[in-house]
Amino acid sequence: MNSKRSLVCILLLSFVLTFSNNAFAVEKEDFLGAWLNNNQYTAGITRVLIAEGTLRGQLVFKFFGSCYPYECDWDTVSVIYSGNPITVIYTSDAGIHTLTLTYSEKTHILHIHSVFERPGISIFEYDYYFSKTSKPDLTIREIDQPTKVITYGETPWVWYTFTVHNLGAAWTSTTSEQLYAKIVNLTRDGEPVLNAGYFDLSGVTSLDMGEYTEHSFAVSDSLWSPGYYKFQVMIDHDDLISEDWEHNNVSNFFSLTVLPEHQIAGTCEFNNLPVHYYTSEIPSLVIFTSPGNNVEGAELYYYPESSVYAVNNIPEDIPLCIYSEINAASSAYTSLPGNYRTPGSYFTLSDMTSAERENYSVDYIKIMHMTRPRDNENISPYIGTPQDVYQPGIVFEWAPVPGADEYTLEINLYRDYENPGGYGFISDILDISTTDTRYVAELPSNNELEHYQIKLIAYDSNGDTIGICYTTYTGGVWSVAYRFKVDYNCYPELAKPNLHVVDVNLIEGDTLIVYSLEVSNVDMIPDELFASAPDLDPCGGNTESSRTWVRIYDIYGGVLKQYCAFSSAGDLNMMNFSLPVGDTTPLAVYAELEDRRCGITYTTTIADTAYACPLADLDDDCAVTLSDFSIMAAQWLMN
């Protein structure tokens, strides 16, 4: 080849390589901006905001995760830029997130590889892909609601403040893009209110990425006459501002009860929640000086949508009592489960402060009682991950509710609070109706960082709710859902059970010979093998026979006896079989333990029936020797 031509080719190749590297070199500025997950329905990281920090070369990261009703707002993390990719370590109470951010100079896609570690528990890895947005993303993340109950005509007015966040690219107003908000979906006592408030925020001319602004509106006489209200606040109601995500412009629902003039008011509650959470039945309210002596002329108001009540025209200086009943089962009063009543406590208005008069709750008693798998009246405090773990074939059982026509049992699969995707619903598992007060659920083992939740409700013949099972915990904590896990273990490598005949006796007038058996290494057999298994085949009339059945055989394979109701491994040391006097005594016997859940059968050693062997005999020579102590020492070392 011509040397000049070779030199030209080398120089040209060098130029192309240099140009290629420079053309696609990743700079710190490439990472700056608002990045949205290409999968809007992700259960993981939804977006990341990346801005310049105050230090030279510093980048500030703000991650958001999938939560309800608003995205989870992670803490801010700062990193000094040292090149592509960037590693960001985020530590939270749930665990450690190691996030590797790689920017593609060709596709302009930001790839985030997430490694989530719960120290000493597990490690999870996820991949997310983000695109940079040039549009703002306006959302109302919170509303400061100073009170949910106000009095009509009261001054000064009550002001609500809502906050508008820009979680997208920087926004600057133009002639066509002005910032407005509006109260939407407003109802009074369930009826739509058309003339809802409209807010002009045009004084806000720009919102940088991550910046927010606040606006207040008054709850005044012009709109909020007495009644029960529900409403939302929506930013950019007329879609004047172009955004990537328009679905998150509306706030969560808020409620407000406006009361007429009154002397005392509060909420009708059961288990610290308004009673409308439990039943649609309307409580009866009376106020008396003593049972049967009602206050004449008392004015009582009740708002079923919020469970708020108010009372006017009552004496100020004598003891009074507000009494209430909720007859969910029938129109006649009953104190049995499914109906609620107040225990009744007295107050004197002249002894109460203004705040006490406005927040005097009427509390009810009674609750639907679940007895299995756990008594809901006696459960330890719930903290974090559910503590109760059961085998498949769980029995749910509850006390009957008078007047109940049917019950519904709903079981769903949820993510744990520690799950990288955050606590949340995964899928429906079961939704059944039954007239019985017992149901056996065949639930598979849940995955790690997942759990089951149940809801148990009683209905009358009209389909009205008359009972709900609430899981109550010590310390006053409660939950509408009962949380638990399902898991079972198979033991393919279980130690061989050592069977021995330990006693031979004559009984029943010397007509039967009873052979007593024991397993010397019973402590190496897990009790879990003998848990109740109501989802498996019954043993005769026993529908809750154990997971593992035990059969005793003679040396020729003939069945001498079967046990199907053991509850623990220790029951193996209560086995026996009997033969009539005069029958041929089997030379030896053995037993089989059939784990019906896992399809594994364990066969014991063979036990000689000619004479009883000591329990400490481990080598089956019916004598306690140094050999037995050697076996015992080896077993001890293995454990």
N, C-alpha and C positions, 0 to 999 in steps of 0.2 A: 504494500500500500504506500502511496505517496506520503512522505513524512509531513508535508505541509497540510495535506488533506486530513491526516490523522490528528494533527494539532488543532485544526479547526473543529473537528468532531468532538474532541475532548473538551475544548472550551465551550462549545455549544451545549454539550451534555451538562457541564458544570453550571452553565447559566440557567438551564431548564430546572435543575435540581434546586438551585438557590432561589429561583423565582417561585418554584412550587412551595418551598418551605416558608418563604416570606409571605406569599399570598394567603396561606392558610394558617399563619401563626396565631395562636389563641392568646388574646390579651385579657387583662383583668376586666376591661370594659365590656367584653363579650358576655360576662356573667351578670352584669348589672341589669336590673329590671324585674318585672313581675312575670313569674312563670306559672302556667296552669297545667295541671295534669291532663294529658290527652284523653284519659278515661275519667269522665265527669262522675262516674258512679263508683269510683275506687273506695275501698274501705280503709285505705292507708293515707299517705300524704296527698293532700288535695292541691296545694300550691306552696310556692316559696317566693318570698320577696327578698331581693338581694340589692343592697345599697352600699355606697362608699362610707367607710368609717372616718373618724376624725384623725386617725393616725395614718401615716404614709403607707400605702399599699394595703390598708385594712379593708376587709369586706365584712358587712353586717348581714346576717341571715335571719330571716323570720319564717319559720315553717308553720303550716296549718295542716291539721288532720281531720279525717272524716268523723264528725260527731253530729248529734241532733239536739236542739233545732239549729244550732249554729256550728260552724267549723271550729275545732279545737285550736286555740291560740297558744302555740309553743313559746317558750322563752326565747329571747334574742341571743344569738351566738355570734361572736366575732372571730375572724381568722385573718392572718396576714397572708396575702396572696403570694404563692411561690411557684405557680404554674398550673397547667392543666394535667391531671385532674386535681380537684380540691377535696380535702378530707375534713369533714366537720363532725365533731363528737358532741352529742347532746345527751346529757344525763338527767333522768327524771326519777320519780319514785318508783315507776314501773320497771326501769332498767336502763341500759346504756344503748344508745343508738349511735352507730358509726356509719356516717353517710358519706359516700364517695360520689362527688359530682363531676361528671365528665361532659364537656361541651364538644359537640361535633362541628368542626369548621365547615364540613360539607353539607350536612342536613340542617344545621342550626338547631338541633335537638339537644336538650339537656337530659342526660341519663343519670339517674340517682340510684345507686346500689346501696340498699339499706341492710345493715346487719344489726339485729336487735338481740341483745343478750340480757337474760335474767341470770345474774351470777349464781352459779351452783344449780341452776334449774334447766335451762334450755337456751338454744340459739336459733333464731329465725332469720332467713334472708329473703329480701324482696327487691324487685326491680321496677322502677317507675320511669316514665318518659314524659317530658314537659316541653311545651312550646312557649316562647316569649310572646306576651301580648302587648300591643300598642294602645289598647283601650283601657279605660278605667273600669272598675267593678265596684259599684256602690251597694252597700248593704247596711241595714239597721241592725246592729248587734245587741243593743240593749235599750230599755226604756226605764227611766227612774220613775216608779209609781209610788208616791209617798203614802197613799192609802187606797184601799179598794172599796171603802165605804165613806161617803160624804153626805152631808145634809143639804137639802135644797135651800137655796137662798143664803147659805152661810158665807160670811166674809171673814178674812180675805179669801179670795179664790184659791183653789188647789191647782198647782202647776205641775204638769208632767214634762219631763225632759227626755228627748230621744237623741241618740248619737248616730251620726252617719259616718261610716268608715269607707275609705277608698282602698280596696284590697287589690287594685289593678295598677295600670300605668298612670302616670300623672295626668290630671285633667285641668283644663283651663276653659272657662266659659266663653261662648261666642254668642252672637245674636240669636242663633237658633238653639243653642244648648244652654238652657237656664236650669237652675236647681230648684225643684219643687217637691213637696211631699203632701200626702193626704191621708186622712183617716178613711179606711176602706172596710167593707164588710161589717158595717156598724148595725147592730140590732138593739132594740129596746123591748124587753120582755118577749124576745123571740121574733119580733116584727122588724123588717128593714127600716132604717132611718136614712132617707135619701140625702138630706142636706148636711152631709158630714163636713168636718173642718178641712180646709185647704190651706197649706202653709207655703209662703213665699220665702225661699232661701236664696233668692237671686243676689243677695248681698255677699254671698260666698262665691268668689270669682275663680277660685282654683282649689284643688285638693291634690297634694302630692301623693305619691305612692306610700301607703301606710298611714296617711294623715286622716284626721277626723274632725268633724264639726258638730256642735250641739245646737238644738233648737227646742224652745219650750212653748207649750200651749196651755191655756187655762181651761179648767172644767168649770164653766160658768152657767148662769141661768138661761142664757139664750138657746142652749141646745140640750143640756142635761137635766131635764125635768125628772121627778121621781120615777124610778124603775130600775130594772136590771139591764146592764149594757155589756155587749161584747164587741171588740173592735180590733183592728190591726192598723199599723201605720206603714205606708208604702212610700219609698223614695222614688223619684223619677216616674211618677204615676202615668204621665203622658208619653213615656218612652222618647223623650227629647234627646237623651244622651245615649250614644251607641256604646254597648257593653258586650263582652263575650258571654257572660252569664247573666241573663235577665231574670232567672227563676229565684234569685236570692234577694230581691229588692224589698220584700215584704217581711214585716216583723212577725214574731209569734203572736198568738191571740192574747188579749188582755181583757179582764173583766172589771166592771165597776158597778156598784149598787148605790143609787142615789135615794136617800131616805127622806120621807116627810119629817116634819117637826116631831120630836120624841124626847123622852126622858132617859131611856135606857135602850141599848141596842147591842147586837153581837151576832155570832154565828152558831147555828145548830150543828153540833159536831159529834162524830163517833170515831173513836180512836185517833183523835187529833186531825180529822179531815171533815169537811162539810158533808152532811148526810146525803146530799144529792150524788155523791160519789158511790153510794151504796144502794140506794133505792129511789125509785121515782114517786113513791108514796108521799103524800103531803102530811107533815106532822100536825097533830092537834096541839094548840097552845092555849093554856089558861094561866092566869095569875091569881093567887089567893093569899089570904092572911093565915089560913090554916086549911087542911084538906076539907073540901066541901064548902068553904066560905070564899067564893070567888069575889074579886074586886069588881063592883058594878061600874059600868061606864068606861072600863079600860079599853083603849084602842090598841089593837094588835095588828101588825103588818108582817107578812112573810113573803119572801121572794124565792120560789122553789129553785130557780136556776143557780142561785148563789148560796142558798141556805141561810140568808141573812134575815133577821127578824128585828122589829122595833116595837116599843111599847110607849104609849102616851096616856095622860090623864089618870095617873095613879098617885097614891099618897107618898109623900116624901119622907115622913118621919116614923113609920112603923115597919116592922119586919115583913117582907114579902117573899113569895116563892114563885118562880116560873116553872110550871110542870108541863111536860110534853110526852106524847105517845106517838109511835109510828107502828100502826097495825098492818104489817106487810103480809101477814097470812090471811087475815079476814078483817071485817069491820069491827068485830068484837075484840075487846082488849084481852090479851093473853101475855103472860110473862115468860112463855116458853121460847126456845130458840126460834129465830126467824122474825121475832118482834122486838122492838126496842122501846125503852123508856128512860126517863131521867131519874136519877136517884133522889133529886129534890134537895136543894140547899137554899138557905134564907139570906137575904141581903136587906140593907136599909139604905135608901138613896142618899139621905143626908150624910151618911158616913163614907160615901164613895167620892173619889176624885173624878174629874171630867174624863180622864183617860179610862178609868175603870168603868164608867158608865157607857162608854162607846165600844168597849171590848169585853162585854160580859157574855161568855160562851155558855150555851146550853148543851151539856154533854149527855150522851146516851150510853147505855150498856147493852150487852148481849152480842154474841158472835157465833158463827157456824163453827162446829167443833170437828176437826179432823183428828182421827186417832192413829192411823197408820199411813205412811211408814214412820211418821214422827208426830207425837202429840203436839199440836200447835199451841198448847197452853204451857208448854214446858220445854223451851228451846234456849240454848245458850246464846250469848250475843253473837250476831253475825258480823264478821269483819272480812272484807275482801273476798277471796275465793270461797265458794261453798264448802262447808266442812263435812257434810254428810255424803258418804259414798255407798252405793248399793250395788248388788248384783242384778243382772237382768231378771225380769219376772217380778217387778215391784208390785206389792199389794197396796192400793190406795183405799182407805176405809174411813168413813165419817159417820157421826151420829145423825140419825134422821131428823129432818126439819119438819115440824108439824105444818101441814098445808102444802107441802111441796109435791108437785106433780111429776117433776123430773129434775135431774141434775146434769150439768155439763162439766166435763173434765177436759181441759185444754192443756196440752203439753207442747212446748216449743223449745228449740235449741238456740242457745245464745252464746256469744263470745264473753269470756271472762273480762273483768275490769283490767287484768294484766295483759290481755291480748293486744298485740301491736295495732290491730285495727280498732281498738277501743271497745268498750262494752256496747253490745248491740245485738239485734235480732239476726238469726241466720236462716231458720226455716221452720215451717209448721211440721210437727211430728204427729200429733194426735188431736182430734176434736170430736168427742163422742157425747151422745146423750144417753142417759140410762135412768131407769126407775129404781135401780138397786142402789145400795149404799156401799158398794164394794166393786172395785175394778182392778184386774190384773193387767199391767202394762208390760208388754214385751219390748223393752228398749235396748238397743245395742249400746256397746261401750261408746262414750263420747271421746272425741279427740282431745289432746292436751290443750289447755287454755280455753275450753268450752264447757258448758254445763247445760242442764235442763232446768226449765221453769214450768210450774203448773199453776193453773187457776181453776178453782172449784167454786161453782155457783149453783144455787138452788132456785127453781122457778115454780110458781104456782100454775094452776090450770089456765090462767089468762096469759101466761108468758111473762108475768111481772117478777122482778127479782125480789126474793124474800130472804135470801141468805147468801153471804159471801165468806169464803174461808180466808182469813187474814193470818199470816204467819206472824205471831207476836213473839218478841224476844225480851229477855230480861233487860232492865234498864229503860223500858219504855219505847224501844225501837220496834217498828213493825214493817211489814211489807205485804202487798197484795199478792205477790208471787212467792211460792216456796221454791228455793234453789237447791239443787243437788247434782251429784255426778253418778254415772253408772260405769262400773268397771268390774272385770273378773279376770282371774289369773288361771292359766293352765300350768300344770306341774309335770312336764314330761320326764324330768330327771328326779322324781321323788325317791327318797331312800326306800328300800324294800322293807315292808313291815315285818317285824319279827314276832311270829305268833307262838304262843305257849299255852299248854293246858296247865292250869295252876291249881285246879281243885276238882275232885270227883266225889259226889255225894248221892246218897239214896234219899228220896223224898216221897211224899204221898203214900204213906204206908208201905214203904219199901217196894213200890211198883215201878218207879222211874229212877234211872240213873242220870244225874245232871253233871255235865262237863262244863266247868267254868274256864273261859279263855281270857287272855290278856295279850296286849301288844307291848313289848318291852320298850320300843323306841317311839312310843306314841307322841312324845314331845317334838318329833321331827315331822309330824303330819299336820298341815295347817287346818285350823278350824273352819276356814272358808269353804273347804270341800263339803262341809255338812250344813251349809246354809239352806234355809227354806227355799224351795224352787217351785212355786205355784204355777209357773208357766210350762213346766215339764209334765210328763204323764203322771197321773195320780197313782198312789199305791192303794188299791182298793177304794175305800171311801175317803182316804186321806188326800185332800186336794193340795196340801202344802207339805208334801213329803220332801225329804232332804235332797240336795243336789246329788249326793253320792249314796248309792245303795250298797249294802254289804251282804254277801252270801257266804255261808259256811258249807264246805263240801267234804265228803269222805274221799279217801284216796283214789276212788274209782270215778269221781266226778258227780256223785249223787248229791243232790241238795239236801242238807240237814236242817237249815234254817235261813231266813232272810230278815234283814233289818232295813227299814226304809224311812225311819223317823229320827235318826241320830241328829243331834244339834251341835255336837262338837267332837273333836278327835278323841277327847277323853272318854266318850261313850263306848269306844272300842274295847275298853277294859271292863265293860259290863256285859260282854257277849257270853252266851252259853247255848248249849243244845242238850236235848234230853232224849233218851232211848228207853223203851220198856225193858225191865229186867228179863233176861233170857234172850234178848235179841243179840245178834252178832255184833260185838264191839268193833268199830272201825279201827284198823291198825294205826291210822294217822288221819289228820284232817288239815285242811288249809282254807283260807278265805280269799275272796276277791272283792276289791273295792272298785265299784263302777262309777266313775265320774261321768254322769250323763250330760253334763254341760259341755265338756271338752271331748267326749268320746274316748276316754282313756281308762283302761282297767289295770289296777295294781294287784298283783298276786303276792300273798304273804309267803313266808317260809312254811315248811311242813312241820306240824306239831304231832309228836308221838302221843297217843292216848293211853298207852299201857300204864303209864304212871305220870303224875304231875311233876313238872320241872320247876325249879326255883325261878322267880322272876328275873334274877340277875344273870340267868343263864343266857348268854348272847351267841354262843357258837353251836347251840342246839345239841349239846351232849348231855343235857339234864344234870349238869354239875357246874358249880361255880369254881373256876380254876383261874390260873394266871392268864390263860387265853382270853377269858371273858374280860378281865381287867385291861388287856391290851386293846381289845375291840372298843371298850368304853373310852379309853384314852384317845384312840384314833377318832372316834366320833366327836369327842370334846374338842379336839384340835380342829376338826373340820368346821365346827360351829364357832 
